[in-house]
Amino acid sequence: MSSPRVVDTNIDHMVRIAILQIVSLGTKHGIFSLLAKEPTLQELLDRVGLPNRALLVKFVSTLQDLRIVEVRAGRLHLNGFSYTLEIPPDKYDLLLPDWVSIHEEIYRMVDYAFITPTHPHILMDFDKDADFWDMRMSTSFARAYREVMADVADLGPGSAVLDIGCGSVSPEFFGRIVGYDGLYLGLDYSPALLEIARSRAEEKNLPVSLKELDARLIRPVNEYDAVLMSFVLEYIPDRAKVLKNAFETLKSGGKLVIVEPFRDAFENVSALEFFEALNRDFTGFPTVREVTRALEKMGFDFKTERPGRSILVVEKV
């Protein structure tokens, strides 16, 4: 059984490597050498020569978030930047290997994205590139956070689970846990990912229900012991509405379990956001405060628990 510490440690390392990739991109495309001349943003866009100017603007914004660049009197200035890649000895055995090759593929996609956002080598669409996302959801890192979610949600045989943004792998994983005495409903707006999930569930004769549905359109019908959301809020623009609908489906004492690289828990996470934004639906990672404040404003009674920096458990009181 994985621990929250495993999930947090690997997200930390994803951020570390993303920062190094940002520096690599800035060097490879001559962006840093041009920034040394303290140009305006427009001058930089004109001189770099990368066709996808919108992505270049996002890149400069990321440099600002990372405090590599700042704007003074309308001009871009490079700050003295140093970054220490530090991994405590007691965390080496927590690092999981197979997500690295997935992220390396995403890093390569950025070069194509600088040409055009619709380049065929960009494999970040949930439907068109469902096979890539299925590989990503099948890593040991993905299994680790599912194990943590099942543990903190107290899932077992007979549990009723609503999985929002279930993807292609979670239905099989959680379906095995709740069994035939339980209830598992997986929702996703990608028909291609759901088809993969459905094929797996049918092959193994698992008692899961799957439905193609935008999370914003959830209507409380059944009551659930747990509502799960793993790496989902980052693709939802109207998060408050989804949180409201999700929380209303919970039984009293039920738990909403959210896994995300929360912006208020992971430093420099904007480096990771730059690459994740190759998916056109990506809206940015949420903050824990954003989630709890939204539920407070809607008048829900709840208590929270933080098993890890990437994990938020909200129990309905």
C-alpha positions in Angstrom: 0.0 0.0 0.0 1.4 3.4 -1.0 1.5 6.3 1.3 0.8 10.0 0.8 4.5 10.6 1.1 5.1 8.6 -2.0 2.7 10.8 -4.0 4.0 14.1 -2.6 7.7 13.1 -3.2 7.0 12.2 -6.9 5.1 15.4 -7.5 8.0 17.3 -6.0 10.4 15.6 -8.4 8.1 16.3 -11.4 8.3 20.0 -10.5 12.1 19.8 -10.1 12.5 18.2 -13.5 10.0 20.6 -15.1 12.1 23.6 -13.9 15.2 22.1 -15.5 13.2 21.6 -18.8 12.1 25.2 -18.7 15.7 26.3 -18.4 16.6 24.0 -21.3 13.9 25.4 -23.5 15.0 29.0 -22.8 18.5 28.1 -23.7 17.7 25.9 -26.7 15.5 28.5 -28.4 17.8 31.5 -27.7 15.2 33.1 -25.4 17.7 33.7 -22.6 20.3 35.3 -24.9 17.6 37.7 -26.2 16.3 38.4 -22.7 19.8 39.5 -21.7 19.3 42.5 -24.0 16.3 43.6 -21.8 13.7 43.7 -24.6 10.0 44.5 -24.4 7.7 41.5 -24.7 6.9 42.6 -28.3 10.5 42.9 -29.2 11.2 39.4 -27.8 8.3 37.9 -29.8 9.6 39.5 -33.0 13.2 38.4 -32.5 12.8 34.8 -31.3 11.1 33.7 -34.5 8.9 30.9 -33.0 5.6 30.7 -34.9 3.4 30.0 -31.8 3.6 33.4 -30.2 0.8 32.6 -27.7 2.9 29.7 -26.3 5.9 32.0 -26.1 3.9 34.5 -24.1 2.9 31.6 -21.7 6.6 30.7 -21.5 7.6 34.2 -20.5 4.8 34.3 -17.9 6.1 31.0 -16.5 9.6 32.6 -16.2 8.0 35.4 -14.3 6.2 33.0 -12.0 9.5 31.3 -11.3 11.2 34.6 -10.6 13.7 34.1 -13.5 12.4 37.2 -15.2 10.7 40.4 -14.0 9.2 43.4 -15.8 10.6 46.8 -15.1 9.5 49.9 -16.9 7.9 47.8 -19.6 11.1 45.7 -20.3 11.9 42.1 -19.4 14.9 41.7 -17.1 16.6 38.5 -16.2 17.2 38.0 -12.5 20.2 36.2 -11.1 18.7 32.7 -10.9 20.0 29.7 -9.1 18.2 26.4 -8.4 19.3 23.6 -6.2 18.1 20.1 -7.1 17.9 18.5 -3.7 16.6 15.1 -2.8 16.9 14.0 0.8 18.5 10.5 1.1 15.4 9.1 2.8 13.3 9.9 -0.2 15.2 8.1 -3.0 13.4 4.9 -2.4 10.0 6.7 -2.8 10.7 7.8 -6.4 8.8 5.8 -8.9 10.5 5.4 -12.3 7.9 4.9 -15.1 6.3 8.4 -15.1 9.6 9.9 -16.2 9.4 8.5 -19.8 5.8 9.9 -20.1 7.0 13.3 -19.0 10.0 13.2 -21.3 7.5 12.7 -24.2 5.6 15.7 -23.1 8.8 17.8 -23.0 9.5 16.8 -26.6 5.9 17.9 -27.6 6.7 21.5 -26.6 9.1 21.9 -29.5 6.3 20.9 -31.9 3.9 23.2 -30.0 6.2 26.2 -30.6 5.5 25.6 -34.3 1.7 25.2 -34.1 -0.6 24.2 -31.2 -2.3 21.6 -33.6 0.9 19.8 -34.5 0.2 16.0 -34.9 3.1 15.2 -32.6 1.2 16.8 -29.6 -0.5 13.9 -27.9 -2.4 15.6 -25.2 -6.0 15.4 -26.4 -8.1 13.0 -24.2 -10.0 11.5 -27.2 -7.6 11.7 -30.1 -4.7 10.6 -27.9 -6.5 8.3 -25.5 -3.8 5.6 -25.8 -1.2 8.1 -24.5 -3.4 9.1 -21.6 -4.1 5.4 -20.9 -0.3 4.8 -20.6 -0.1 7.8 -18.3 -2.9 6.6 -16.1 -1.3 3.1 -16.0 2.0 4.2 -14.3 3.0 3.1 -10.8 2.6 6.7 -9.8 -1.1 6.6 -10.8 -1.5 3.4 -8.9 0.1 4.9 -5.9 -2.4 7.8 -5.7 -5.3 5.5 -6.3 -4.2 3.3 -3.4 -3.9 6.4 -1.2 -7.4 7.6 -2.2 -8.9 4.2 -1.4 -7.2 4.2 2.0 -8.2 7.7 3.1 -11.7 7.2 1.8 -12.1 4.0 3.8 -13.2 2.1 0.7 -14.0 -1.6 0.9 -16.5 -4.2 -0.2 -20.0 -2.7 -0.4 -18.8 1.0 -0.6 -20.6 3.3 -3.0 -18.2 5.4 -5.0 -18.6 8.2 -7.5 -15.4 8.8 -9.5 -15.4 12.1 -11.4 -13.0 12.1 -14.3 -12.4 8.4 -13.9 -10.3 7.9 -17.1 -9.5 4.5 -18.4 -7.8 2.7 -15.4 -9.5 3.8 -12.2 -12.8 1.9 -12.9 -11.0 -1.4 -12.8 -9.0 -0.5 -9.8 -11.9 0.7 -7.6 -14.4 -1.8 -9.1 -12.3 -4.6 -7.6 -12.3 -2.9 -4.2 -16.1 -2.2 -3.9 -17.1 -5.6 -5.4 -20.5 -6.8 -6.3 -22.0 -5.6 -3.0 -20.9 -2.1 -3.7 -21.6 0.6 -6.3 -19.0 2.3 -8.6 -20.0 5.0 -11.0 -17.3 6.5 -13.2 -17.9 9.7 -15.1 -15.7 11.2 -17.8 -16.3 13.4 -20.8 -13.9 11.4 -23.0 -15.7 8.7 -24.9 -12.4 7.2 -26.0 -11.1 6.8 -22.5 -14.4 5.4 -21.3 -14.3 2.8 -24.1 -10.9 1.6 -22.9 -12.3 1.4 -19.3 -15.4 -0.4 -20.4 -13.5 -3.0 -22.3 -11.3 -3.7 -19.3 -14.3 -3.9 -17.0 -16.2 -6.3 -19.3 -13.1 -8.5 -19.8 -12.8 -9.0 -16.0 -16.5 -9.0 -15.4 -16.3 -6.1 -12.9 -19.4 -4.5 -11.4 -18.8 -0.9 -12.6 -21.0 1.7 -14.3 -19.5 4.2 -16.7 -21.1 7.3 -18.1 -20.0 10.0 -20.5 -20.8 13.3 -18.8 -19.2 16.7 -18.2 -18.6 17.1 -14.5 -20.4 20.4 -14.5 -23.7 18.5 -15.4 -23.7 16.1 -12.4 -27.1 15.9 -10.8 -27.4 14.2 -7.4 -29.4 11.0 -7.7 -27.7 8.4 -5.5 -25.8 8.9 -2.3 -22.2 7.9 -2.1 -19.7 7.0 0.6 -17.0 8.7 -1.4 -16.6 11.0 -4.3 -13.1 10.8 -5.9 -11.4 13.5 -8.0 -7.8 12.8 -9.1 -6.1 15.4 -11.3 -9.5 16.6 -12.5 -10.1 20.1 -11.1 -7.2 21.4 -13.2 -9.4 20.8 -16.3 -12.6 22.4 -14.9 -13.2 26.2 -15.3 -16.3 26.3 -13.1 -14.9 24.5 -10.1 -17.4 25.8 -7.6 -20.3 24.3 -9.5 -18.6 20.9 -9.8 -17.7 20.9 -6.1 -21.2 21.7 -5.1 -22.7 18.9 -7.2 -20.1 16.5 -6.0 -20.6 17.3 -2.3 -24.4 17.1 -2.6 -24.1 13.4 -3.7 -22.3 12.4 -0.4 -24.0 10.7 2.4 -23.5 12.2 5.9 -20.0 11.2 6.9 -19.1 10.6 3.3 -15.8 11.9 2.0 -14.7 14.0 -1.0 -11.1 13.0 -1.8 -9.2 15.3 -4.1 -5.6 14.6 -5.4 -3.9 17.6 -7.1 -0.5 19.4 -7.1 -2.2 22.2 -5.2 -0.6 25.6 -5.9 -0.5 26.5 -2.3 1.3 23.3 -1.4 4.0 22.9 -4.0 6.5 25.6 -4.7 7.3 26.4 -8.4 4.4 24.3 -9.6 3.9 26.7 -12.5 6.8 25.0 -14.3 4.7 21.8 -14.4 1.7 23.8 -15.4 3.4 25.1 -18.6 3.8 21.5 -19.9 0.3 20.3 -18.8 -1.2 23.3 -20.6 -0.5 21.5 -23.9 -3.9 20.0 -23.3 -6.3 22.7 -24.4 -8.7 22.0 -21.5 -6.1 22.6 -18.8 -7.0 25.6 -16.6 -4.3 25.4 -14.0 -3.9 23.6 -10.7 -6.3 24.6 -7.9 -5.4 25.7 -4.3 -6.7 24.0 -1.2 -8.1 27.3 -0.1 -10.1 27.7 -3.3 -11.8 24.3 -2.6 -12.6 24.9 1.0 -13.7 28.5 0.5 -16.1 27.4 -2.3 -17.7 24.8 0.0 -17.9 27.4 2.9 -19.7 29.9 0.7 -22.3 27.3 -0.3 -23.0 26.7 3.4 -21.9 23.1 3.6 -20.9 21.7 7.0 -17.6 19.8 6.7 -14.3 19.0 8.2 -11.0 18.6 6.3 -8.0 16.4 6.6 -4.6 16.6 4.8 -3.0 13.2 4.7 -0.4 14.7 2.3 0.3 18.0 0.6 -1.3 16.7 -2.6 -4.3 15.1 -0.9 -7.4 16.9 0.5 -10.1 14.9 2.3 -13.4 16.8 2.9 -15.8 14.9 5.1 -19.5 15.8 5.1 -20.8 16.5 8.6 
